[in-house]
Amino acid sequence: MLDGLLYRGAPVRLGSRYRRVGAVRMHERYSERDSAPVLVLVHGIGVSSRYFLPTAGRLASRCTVYAPDLPGFGLSAPLGQRPTVRRLADAFEAWLDAAGLEIPHALIANSFGCQVVADFAARRPERAVRLVLVGPTIDPQARSFPQQAARLALDSVREPVGLLVLETVDYVQHIRKTGVAGFVAMLRDPVERKLSRVRAPTLVVRGDRDPIVSRRWAKVVAATLPRGRLVEVPGAAHAVNYNAPDALTRLTLDFLNEPAKGPSTATP
């Protein structure tokens, strides 16, 4: 039953282990294949790598996949200081170093994870080859708790019930560790100022029923990225990685096989 909630029919089950990253004990899920592209998946606010498993378990049939729990999220220990986007991005880079992943083939993030990856990619462009940003937050026109809470409530009725179960458990676990500091960091982070410094080819993915990330904002993200492109997934809500894993897997694999091109802001 639990596997059904976690993987939603994915053919590969990921392993689970801990890794010491500086002073922090971090948890990660992984599936390793010889001579395969290396993909790293970064979760959103309050949740953990678990909600990426439907997509991770599909990508793992072709790729080496890692999905860490950021410090203070999921099964990872907290940072020991107030979490900010910059500190979480630094912790993510430290995890890459500890895992021996100098330059992954692609970084795939959802929601708040996109803010962490954008911060990392803007400051460490040599380590960010390709990005897939799924439902990137925060829309500057909705930078408040009431606005985000209203959008999250609307999204909750559009997501599979299994995701809501996983989110409830993860949210409680995260808040017990760090309180609401991560949510505050999400709202305060000026991600729109960093996007123009991200040099990597970037696929922006949005579910066309996503109430958290509007089509207007997704288009702004793709247009601001020097090498960005927007694709929308029909019928999908915010967590495309959970509610439409087949579509996201296909888009990701096709993107990996594309030749590198110059700047583009094309949208459907």
Residue pairs with C-beta under 8 A, 6 or more apart in sequence:
3 13
4 162
5 162
5 165
5 166
6 50
6 53
6 54
6 166
7 13
7 53
7 54
7 57
8 53
8 54
8 160
8 162
8 242
8 245
9 54
10 53
10 54
10 55
10 56
10 57
10 58
10 60
10 245
11 57
11 58
11 60
11 61
12 31
12 57
12 58
12 60
12 61
13 31
13 57
14 29
14 30
14 31
14 53
14 56
14 57
14 60
14 65
14 67
15 29
15 30
15 31
16 27
16 28
16 29
16 30
17 27
17 28
17 30
18 25
18 26
18 27
18 28
18 75
19 25
19 26
19 27
19 28
19 95
19 98
19 99
20 26
20 98
21 91
21 94
21 95
21 98
22 94
22 98
23 80
24 71
24 76
24 77
24 78
24 79
24 80
24 91
25 76
25 77
26 68
26 69
26 70
26 71
26 76
26 77
26 91
26 95
26 98
27 49
27 68
27 69
27 74
27 75
27 76
28 49
28 66
28 67
28 68
28 69
28 95
28 99
29 49
29 50
29 52
29 53
29 56
29 66
29 67
29 68
30 64
30 65
30 66
30 67
31 56
31 57
31 60
31 64
31 65
32 64
33 60
33 62
33 63
33 64
36 62
36 63
36 64
37 62
37 63
37 64
37 105
37 106
37 256
38 63
38 64
38 66
38 101
38 104
38 105
39 59
39 63
39 64
39 65
39 66
39 104
39 105
39 106
39 107
39 108
39 252
40 65
40 66
40 67
40 68
40 96
40 101
40 104
40 106
40 107
40 108
41 49
41 52
41 55
41 56
41 65
41 66
41 67
41 108
41 109
41 241
42 67
42 68
42 70
42 92
42 107
42 108
42 109
42 110
42 113
42 114
42 116
42 117
43 49
43 51
43 52
43 67
43 69
43 70
43 73
43 74
43 109
43 110
43 113
44 51
44 109
44 110
44 111
44 112
44 113
44 135
44 137
44 239
45 111
45 112
45 137
45 182
45 183
45 186
46 73
46 167
46 170
46 171
46 174
46 175
46 182
46 183
47 73
47 74
47 166
47 167
47 170
47 171
47 174
48 69
48 73
48 74
48 75
48 170
48 173
48 174
49 56
49 67
49 68
49 69
49 74
50 74
50 166
50 170
51 110
51 163
51 166
51 167
51 170
51 239
51 241
51 242
52 67
52 110
52 241
52 242
53 67
54 241
54 242
54 245
55 108
55 241
55 242
55 245
55 248
55 249
55 252
56 65
56 67
57 245
58 245
58 246
58 249
59 65
59 249
59 252
59 253
62 253
63 105
63 253
63 256
66 99
66 101
66 104
68 76
68 92
68 95
69 75
69 76
70 76
70 88
70 91
70 92
70 113
70 116
71 77
71 78
71 79
71 83
71 88
71 91
72 78
72 79
72 83
72 174
72 177
72 178
72 182
73 170
73 174
73 177
73 182
74 170
74 173
74 174
77 177
78 177
78 178
79 87
79 88
79 91
79 178
81 87
82 181
82 185
83 178
83 181
83 182
83 185
84 185
84 189
85 115
85 116
85 119
85 185
85 186
85 189
85 191
86 119
88 116
88 185
89 116
89 117
89 119
89 120
89 123
92 116
92 117
92 120
93 120
93 124
93 127
96 102
96 104
96 127
102 127
103 126
103 127
103 129
104 127
104 129
105 129
105 130
105 256
106 129
106 130
106 131
106 132
106 252
106 255
106 256
107 117
107 120
107 121
107 128
107 130
107 131
107 132
108 131
108 132
108 134
108 241
108 252
109 116
109 117
109 131
109 132
109 133
109 134
109 136
110 134
110 135
110 239
110 240
110 241
111 134
111 135
111 136
111 137
111 212
111 213
111 238
111 239
112 137
112 182
112 186
114 133
114 134
114 135
114 136
114 137
114 191
115 136
115 137
115 138
115 186
115 189
115 191
117 128
117 131
117 133
118 131
118 133
118 136
118 191
118 194
118 195
118 198
119 189
119 191
119 194
120 127
120 128
121 127
121 128
121 131
121 198
121 199
121 200
122 194
122 195
122 197
122 198
123 197
125 197
125 198
125 199
125 200
128 198
128 199
128 200
129 200
130 200
130 201
130 202
130 203
130 255
130 256
131 198
131 200
131 201
131 202
131 203
132 202
132 203
132 205
132 248
132 251
132 252
132 255
133 202
133 203
133 204
133 205
133 221
134 205
134 206
134 240
134 241
134 248
135 205
135 206
135 207
135 210
135 212
135 213
135 238
135 239
135 240
136 191
136 204
136 213
136 217
136 218
136 221
137 186
137 191
137 212
137 213
138 148
138 186
138 187
138 189
138 191
139 212
139 213
139 214
139 217
140 190
140 192
140 217
141 217
142 148
142 151
143 187
144 187
145 183
145 187
148 187
148 212
151 211
151 212
152 212
154 211
155 210
155 211
155 212
155 237
155 238
156 164
158 209
158 211
158 237
158 238
159 237
159 238
159 239
159 242
159 243
160 242
160 243
162 242
163 239
163 242
163 243
174 182
192 220
192 224
195 221
195 224
195 225
195 228
196 224
196 225
196 226
198 225
198 226
199 226
199 227
200 227
201 227
201 255
201 258
201 260
201 261
202 222
202 225
202 227
202 228
202 229
203 228
203 229
203 231
203 251
203 252
203 255
204 218
204 221
204 222
204 225
204 228
204 229
204 230
204 231
205 230
205 231
205 232
205 233
205 240
205 248
205 251
206 213
206 215
206 218
206 230
206 231
206 232
206 233
206 240
207 232
207 233
207 235
207 236
207 237
207 238
207 239
207 240
207 243
207 244
208 215
208 232
208 233
208 234
208 235
208 236
209 235
209 236
209 237
210 236
210 237
210 238
210 240
211 237
211 238
212 238
213 238
215 232
218 230
218 232
219 230
219 267
221 228
221 230
222 228
222 229
222 230
222 265
222 267
223 265
223 267
225 265
226 263
227 261
227 262
227 263
227 264
228 264
228 265
229 264
229 265
229 266
229 267
230 266
230 267
230 268
231 251
231 268
232 268
233 240
233 244
233 247
233 248
233 251
235 244
236 243
236 244
236 247
237 243
240 247
240 248
241 248
